[in-house]
Amino acid sequence: MVAPELLQIAQQARQAAQRLVRLDTATKNQALLAITEALQAHQEEILAANREDMERSQGEGLAPALLQRLKLSPDKLASNIQGVRDVRDLPDPVGQRQLHRELDAGLILERVTCPLGVLGVIFEARPEAVIQITALALKSGNAVILKGGQEATHSCQVLVRAIHAGLEGTAIPPQAVQLLTTRAEIQQLLALDDYVNLLIPRGSNAFVRYIQEHSRIPVLGHADGLCHLYIDQQVDIPQAIALAVDSKTQYPAACNAIETLLVHQGIAAEFLPPCAAALVAKGVKLRGDEATQKIIPVAPATEADWRTEYLDLILAIKVVDSLAAAIAHINTYGSGHTEAIATTDPQAAAQFMAEVDAAGVYHNCSTRFADGFRYGFGAEVGISTQRLPPRGPVGLEGLVTYKYRLWGQGQVVATYSGAQAKRFTHRNLPL
């Protein structure tokens, strides 16, 4: 049963969403500008709250990967404030006419983009998600109910207070951005299918799967980030080593960091020793199959390693006998997130890009590029590995749907039925 307080929050969010749908681009952009100014004005308070969260979480033994996600440094905060500006500068995804067709004289059909309504976003750690998601939600005309992890409670509360302060005096009501603070509220949020139009969970495999299995509300997200880099037999070795190091160590707690390195047997003896040395120098612990163990000293890898998202400085290595074997391994164990190939062979690259089943497939670049900010989306609400769109990093375009609008002058279907039926013109008009 949903508590009256949470039901009121959901109702307020729904009412705010109904106001948002009528706002023009300039009005929404003005509100986003006010939010950036408020976040800058409250910067010291935000960072102090985050330090409090970090100290408490360290004392409670929070996993290193989550601690890394929880930390909100001055640079990270500044980057996220800039992200709000970037979202403000993006084209408005609402009100875009995708179809303009004359069915008959005076009977005009349009397909026009519109907001989803109310988003429910549940995330672990990552207090910066409050900033990113708020910017994307408001720009796309959606209200949002946020639920951060207990470890980020103080950070999220201060961030939302700053956002509310920024929205005061704008056309967007502060009730468009709501924050839940207790674990008990998560289960109740999942039951609000009359008010919430989309759930976006960001967290561990078990966490996302729980959300998917316990709500009738549509869910956008990914349960795993099990990414691979495949080193082909024709490859620029120094470049490939740099890609492996960056894909694993630049931010190992990220869902787009690689967890398995696949190496063609034709290049393994030449590639693995210098690559292993570079990875170990960065603190990576290596595990390998039998073929790998014959080339470099590593701990043995088991079947479980091919299925593990470490989110840490641990990397499993497997030697494969062909490109086809690498693709088969990825399509068996991968999570559909991001997969990469290092090769100088354009045919191998083309085959990999075509046959690997993932939201992102990369050639000669780090898997860490799988990110809404780096894609030019301003920010992202999350990454989706489902096959139906939206897929991959989800920005503004993933937060709108569309409606068909038909403009008539008294036409009835009977006119177009029967032996003397009038014919439709079905003439496309300029968008």
N, C-alpha and C positions, 0 to 999 in steps of 0.2 A: 504494500500500500504506500502511495506517495504522500509524504508529509505535506501539510498545508503550506509551509514555508517554501518548499521546493516547487509546489504547484504554482504558487504566486510568482516565483522567479520565472518559471516557464511561460506563464501568461503574460508577464511583462515583456519577456523576450519576443513573444509572438506579436504583441501590440507594437513593439519597436520595429520589428521586421515589416509590418504593414505600413509604417511611416517611411522606412528606408526605401521601399520599392518606388516611392513617388519622387525621390530626390534626384536632382540632375547632377551631372559630373562635377561642375564647379562647386556645388554645395558639399559634396562628399570630399572633394580634394581640400576644401577649406578646413573641414573637420580633421583630416589626416595631418594637415600642417599644424593645427592646434595640438594634436597629440604629440608630435615630435617636440614641440616647444615645451610641453608639460613634462615629457620624459627627461629632457635635458635639465629642466628646472629641479626635478626630483632625483637627479643622478646620484648624489651622495647618499640619500635615503635608500635608494634601490640597492646600491652596492653594499651598504651597511646591513641591510636585511639579508642579502645573499651570503655575506660573511657569517652571519648568525646561523643560517641554514647549513652552511658548510661545516662549521664547528660542531653543531649538533649531530650531523650525519657522520662525520668522522668518528665521533665518540660512540656512535651506534654501530660502527663497522660496516657502513655502506660500501658496496662493491666499488673497486677503483673505476670501472667503466662508468658507473652512475655518478660517482663523484666528479669525474671529468665533464660529464654532461651538465651537472648541476652548477658548476662554477661559472659565474657571470663576471668576467673581468671588465675593466674599463674599455678595453679595445672591443670586446665582444658586444658590450652594450652600445658603444658608438656605432659599430657596424650594423646593429639591428635598428637603431634609430635612422641610420642612412637607408636601411631597407624600407622603412615606412615612406621616406621621400621617394624612393625608387618606385614603390607601388603607386604613390600619388601621381607620378609622371607617366604611368602606363595608360594605354587606351582603356576606356570604360567598357567592360565586357557586357554591360546591361543595355538593352534596347537596340542591339545589333540585328538588322534585318538579314536573315540568311536565305529567305525565299520570298519572291514577289511574283505572283502568277495570276493572270487573268483566267478565271474559269469560264467566264462568259462576259459579255458586255455588262459593266456595272456590278460584277461579282468578283471581288478581288481577294485573293488569299495571301497572307503573309505568315512567315515563321520568324518570330522575334525572340531574342534571348531575354531571360528574366531571372531574378534571384531564386535560389532554392527555398529560402525562408529562414529557418533557425538551424544553426549548426551546433552539435554537441561534440566538443573536442576534449578528449581525455588523454593525458600524457604523463609520463614518468620523468622526474627531474626536469631538465630543459626549461628553465623559467623564461628564456628568450622566446619560447613558443608563444607566450602570451602576446608579445609584441607582433610577431610575424602573423599570427592567425588573426588578431584583431584588425590589422591593416588590410589583409586580404578579404576578410569577411565584410568589413564596412565598404570597401571599394566596390565589391561585387553586390552590395545591397542586402547583405545578410546580417541578422543578429547572431550572437554566439554565446553559448554557455560553456565556460571553461572549467575543467577539473584537473589541476596539477597534482603531482605526487605529494605525499605528506612531507617528503624531504625538502620540497621547494615552497612550502606554505607561505612563509614570511615574504619571500621574494615575489611570489605571485600576488599576494595581497597588496603590497606596496606598488607593484606595477599597475594593477587594476585601479588602485586609487589615483595614480598619476593619470591614467587614461581617462578616468571619469572627470578629473579636474580639467583636462584638456577639452572634453566634450561639452562641459558646461558653457552655455552661451552659444553653442552651435545648433544647427538644425537636427543633429543626430542625438537622440536622448541617451543619457548614460546607461539606461536599462538595456540598450542594445548589446552591451558587454557585461555578462554576468559571470561570477566566480563561485564555484562550489569548493568547500574546504575539508569535507570529511569523507572517509571511505564509504560510509553508509549511504551517502548520496549517490554514489556511482550506480548501485543496483537500482535505485529509484529513477535515476536519469534514463537508464535503459528501458524503463517502462513508459516513458513519455512520448509514445508514438503519435499521440494526437497533437503534439506541440513541436517536436523536434523532427526535422526532415532528413538529416544526415548525421551519422556518427563518424568521427575520425579519431581512432585510437592511435597513439604513438608510444610504443614501448616494447617490452619483451615479447617473444613468441607466445608464451603462455598467456600473457596479458591480452594481446590482440585477439587470440583465438577465443578467450573467454568472452570478450565483447561480442565477437561474431556469433557465438553460440547462444547468447542470452538476451538477445533483443530482436524485436520485429522491425526496428528501424534499419534502413539500409546502412551498410558499413563500408567505408573507404579506408584502405590501409594495406599494410603488409605485415605478415606474421614473422618473417625471417629476412635477414639480409645476408644470405650465404653467397658471396661473390667469388669469382674465379678470375685468374689471369692465366692465359695459355701462351707459352713460349713456343713458337713454331720452329721448324728446323732451319728455315731461312729467316735470319733475324739479325738486326744490329744489336750485338750483345751489350755494349755499354748503355745504349738506349733502353733495352729491355730490363737491365738491372735497375736503372733509374725509375722505370715504371713500377717494378716490383716493390722497391723500397718506398716510393710515394704511396702506392695503393695500400700498403700494409701499415706504414708507420706515421704518415702525416697526421692521422687522427684515428687510431685503432679502435676507438669505441664507437665509431660511426657505422651505420648500417651499410654504407657503400665501400667499406674497407674490405680487401680480399681476405678470405679465410683459407683458400686452397690455391696453390701454385701448380699448374700442370706444365710439364716440360717434355717436348718431343725427344725420343731416345736418340735421334741423330745429332742433337746438339747438347744433350744433357752433360756429358763428360767435360765439355768445354765451358758450358754456361754455369753449372751449379756451384763449382768451387768459388768463383769470384762473387756470385750473387749471394751465396750463403754468408760469405765474409762480410759483405755490405749489410746484410740484414742483421746478423749477429752484432755488428758494431752499433746498431741502433737498438739493441736490447731484445731482439726477437728470438724466441725459443722455437726451434725447428723440429718438426716430426716428419718422417718420410717412410715411403713404402720400401720394399726390399731392394728394388733397383736403385732408389735414391741412397739407401744406406751403403751400397757398394761404391758410391762415388764420394760421398761426404759423410762425416760422423754426425748422425742425428738420432734422436730417439725414435723408436718404431711407431709408425702410424697404424691405427686400427680402423675397422669399418666405421666406428663411431666418429672418427675424426672427419671423414668426408661429409658427415651430416651435422657438424658442430659449427655454430656461429660463436666464435670465441669472444669477439668484442674486446680483444686484448692483444698483447704482443706475442701471439702464438700463431704459427703458420704451418699448415700441412702441405707436404710436397709429394706429387706423384708423377712418375715417368710414364708416358703413354707412347704407343708405337705409331700413332698416326693422328692426323687432324680429325678424322672421323671418330676415333676413340676419345679424343678430348671433348668433342661436341656431345658424344653419347654420355660421358661422365657428367658434363655440365647439365644436360637436360634431365639426368637422373637425380642428381643431388642438389642442383641449384635451386634457389628460391624464386627465380624469375625477376630478380632485382636488377643487377648490373653485371655484365660479363665482358671481358676484354681479351683481345688477341694482340700479341706482339709479333709482327712478321713483315718481311720485305716482299713477300709474294702476294701480288694483288688478287690472284685467283683464290688463294687460301683465305685471304681477308674477306672476299666476296662470299665464299661458301660459309664461313663462320658467321658473318653478319646475317645471312639468309636463314641458316638452319638453327642457330641458337635461339631458344625460346626464353626471352627476357624483355623486361620493359626498356632496358638500355643495353645496346651492344656497341662496343667501342673498338677501334683499330688504332693501335700505337698511341694510346693516351691512358692516363690514370683513371681507375674507376671512381676516384674521389670527385670527379667532375659531375657525378650524378647528384645534382642539387638545384633547387629552384632558383636560388640567387645567382648561381653560376650560369644557369640557362637564360638569365635575363628576365625571370618572372618576378623580380623584386624580392620575393620570399616564396615559401611554400607552406601549405598546411600539412603536408606529409607526402609520402611516396606510395603509390599504389602499384601492386604487382598483379592485379587482376587483369584478365584479358580484355574485358569490356572497358571502354573509356569512362573516366580519365585514367591514364596509365602513366607510370613514371612519376617524376616530381609534379605535384599538383599545385598550380597557381590559380590565378583568377579564372581562367577558362574552365577549370574543373568545378567551380563553385556556382555556375549558372546552368540553368536548364533552358527550355524554350517552350513557347506556346504558339498554337496556330490561331491567327486572327482572320476571320472571314468578314469582309465588308460587302453588304448587299443592298439591294433596292427593292425588297419585297419578293425576291425569287423563291419558288417552291420546287421541291424535288420532282413533283408530278410532271412538271414541264419537260423534264429530261427522261421520262419513262414512257414505255409503250411504243406502239408502231409508229406514231407521229412524233417521237421524241425529238426534242431540240438537241443539237450536238454541242458539246463543250468546245471552247476554243483552246483551252490549255496553252495560253501564250505567255511565255516568260517575259516579265517586265524588268527594267533596270532596278538593281538593288538600291 
